[in-house]
Amino acid sequence: ILFTKSLIFSAHIMYEEYWGLKEKPFQNTPDPRFVYLSEQHLEAAALLIYTIKENKGAGMLTGEYGSGKTVISRLIFEILPKDIFDFAIVTNPQLNPAEMLKEICFQFSIKTSASPTKNELLEALNDRFYSNLHAGKHTIIIIDEAQTILDPLTFEEVRLLLNFQLNDRFLTTLLLFGQTELRKKIKNFRQLNQRIVLKYHFNALGKVDTEKYVNYRLHVAGARRKIFTHDALHLIWERSEGIPRVINAIADWCLLLGYSKLNDRIE
């Protein structure tokens, strides 16, 4: 018992070495190296990038908690070259309209006065949009966890940003990422809903994709042998219901407990 306890207390240091890993494979952080792209993730990323490059105005990606939405937003940010694409990413959008505009300016590194008026913020954004246009750059505003926006006027203010446009193109692309309830919220804002040309929803991973997901992340972390048996992966899929964030939590605990029991694989 004492030996097992000592293993558990040292597991945060040792279990990677025990399983032949260079690092922990199941951290719930949006590290692009660990992104497993299922068919639906590839499709969503491709459609969102198309929305950006073709100046379609607005797109929306929804899914259950932990389904990989934030990972896709970070992947898009990593893929698109910064000399052509200018990003503002809002990760905490529980803001009133003025706060939202100020946060977008902040994310664009636009300097404003200590207490800017709404007109000052809009003028600053207008200048940035046109500056990017003349420089041949795309302007992208990403709002993550958009379902947490509580003030209806904030949604309206976000919609009005799409009024910055020329006769033949929008001056910015707005991408909303959020949990499933965002779809219902957006339907209540008819004018914004009509502007969103792409609406994509993530379903949970299937059994095959769950197995590929686990094995891919292990491979990236340095695994050179099969650690989880087919039956163990099937149980992870059942218990996690195919939600990546839950898969990560279960698989991480499996590696910890397997190490504490000196198992040679997870069954």
N, C-alpha and C positions, 0 to 999 in steps of 0.2 A: 504493500500500500504506500509506504513512504517513497519507494522508488517511482511509482506511478505519479505521485504528487509532485515529485521533483521534476519529472518529465513535463508535466502540465505547466509548472511555473516557468520552465525554461523554453517552452514551445514557441513563444513569440520570437525567440532567437534561433532556435534549432530546427523547426520542422521543415523549413526550406531545404536545409542540408540533408535531412533524413530522406526526403522524397527526391533528392537530386535536382532541386530547383534553384535558380539564381535569385528569385524574388517571389513574393506572394502573388499567386495568379488570380485571386478572386476579390481584390479590393473594389469597393463600390465607388470608384472615382472614374471620371470620363477620360481615361488615358487612351489616346488614339491607337497605341500599339496593341492594346488588348481588344480592340473592336472586332467582334465577329459579325460579319455582314451576312445575315440570312437573305433570302430572295426578297423579302418585303423591305428589309433595311436598305438593300441596294437600290430597289425601285424608288423608295422614298427619297433617298439621297439624290438619285439621278433627276427625279422630278423637281425637287427643290432647287437644285443647281440650274436646271433648265428655266425655272421661274425667274431666277436671278439674272441669268445671262440674257434672257429674251425680254427683260423688263416687263414682266407680266403684272407687276403691281403688288400682289399679296398672295401668300400661301399659308397653310396651316397644317401642322402635324399633331395628332392627338394619339393617346394611348394610355393604358393603365400605368399606375405608379411603378417605376422601375423597368419599363418596357424598352428603354433605350433611346428616348427622345432627345435628352440632353446630349447623349453621346453623338447622335447624328448632327446636332447643332455644332458641337465642337469639331466634328469631322469636317463639316463644310468649311468652318473657319480655318482649319489646318490645310485643307486641299487648295482653296482659292488663293492665288498670290496676292499679297498685300499691296503690291505696286499697281494693281488693277482694281482691287476690291477693298472698299473702306467699310469697316464694321463698327457698329455699336451694339453691344450685347447687354440687355437688361435682365438680370437674374432674380431681382426682387421687386416685382412690379406692383406691390400693394401700395400704390401711390395715387395722390390726387392728380388732376390734369397738369397743374403747374409743376409739381414734383416730377412727373413723368417726363415732361419736356426738359427739365433741368438735368435729369439723370441721363437722358439721351445725349444731351450736349456734353455732359461729363464723360460719357463713354466714347465720344468722338474726340475727346481732349480739346473741346472748344472752351476757351476762357470766357467767362461771363463775370458780371459784377456780383457782389456778395448777395444782393437781393434783386435779381433781374425781374423785370416785368415779363408778362407773357409775350408781348410784342417783341421785346428784345430777344427772347429765346427763339421765337419763330424767325426773326430776321437773321439770327446767327445760323440757324439750321438752313434757311434759304441760301445764305452765302456759301455754306459748306456744300449743299447739293449742286449749286451752279459751278462752284470751283472744281468739284469732282467731274462734272460733266465736261468742262473745258479741258480737263486733264486726261480725259478718256477713261475715267474710273467709274465703277459701279458703287452706289451707296446702298448699304444693307443695314436694316434695323431688325435685330432678333430680340423678341421678348419671350423669355423662358418662363414656365409656370404661369402662363397667362390666365389660367383659370382662377388665380388668386386675386385678380383685379376686382375690387369691390365697388368702386365708384363708376356708375354707368357713364359719367362724363369723361372718364379716362379713356374708355373705349372710343367715345366720340372724338376725343382729341387725337387719338392714334389714327382713326380713320381720316381725319382732316390732313394728316401728313401726306396722304396719297393725292391730295389736291395739288401738291407741288408736281407739276407735269408740263410737258410741252404738247403740241398737237399730236405728236406721234409716239410719245413715250413718257413713262413715269420717271421722275427724278430720283426715286428711292424704291427699294423693294422691302416690304414689310413681311416678316416671317413670324408667325405665332406658334409657340410650342406649348402644349398643355395636356392635362389629364382629360379623361373622357368627357367630363362635364363641361369642358370648354365648348364643345360642339353645340350644346343646348344654349349656353350663354350667348354665343355668336348669333344664333338664329333670332335672338331677341333684338338684335341690332341690324335691321334689314339692310340699311345702306352699306354697312361694313361687310355683312355677309355676302352681298352681291359683288363686292370688290375682290373677294377671295377666290381666285381662279383655281387654286389647287387645295383640295381638302383630302388629306390622307390619314388613315387611322391604322395604328399598329395593333395586330392581334397577338396573342401569346405565341411563344415558340412551340412548334410541334415536337414530338418525341425525337425525331431524327435530328432536327436542328438543335435541340437541347444537348444531345450527345456531342454533336459537332462543336457546339459552343464551349462545353466543358473541356473537351480535348484540345481545342484551339488555344484556349487561354493557358492550359498547362504547357503546351508546346512553346508559346511565347515566353513563358516563365522559365523555360529551360528543360522541361521534362523530355527524357529520351526513351521512356518506356511507358507502357500502359499502366496507369495507377488505379482507375475506376473500372470495375467489371461492368459488363453489359447490364446485369441485373441492378447494380447500384445506380447506374445512370437512369435506368427506367424508373426507379423509386424517386430519384431527385426530380425527374420530370413530373411525376404524379404529385409529389408534395409541394413543388414550387408552382404548379399550374402553368409552367412555361414562362414565368416572369423572370427576366435576367437578374434583377437585383436580388430576388429570393433564391435563385439558383446559386448566386455567388455566396450568399450567407450559408446555405446548406453545405455547399462544397467545401467552404473554408473550415467549417466545424468538422466535417468528415476528415479532412487532412490533419487537423489538430488531434482529434480523438484516435484516429488511426495511428498517429505517431505515438501517442501516450500509451497505446496497447502494443506497440512494436509490430503492427501488422505490416505485411509486405505489399498489400494492396487494399483498396476499399471495396468491400463486397456487399 
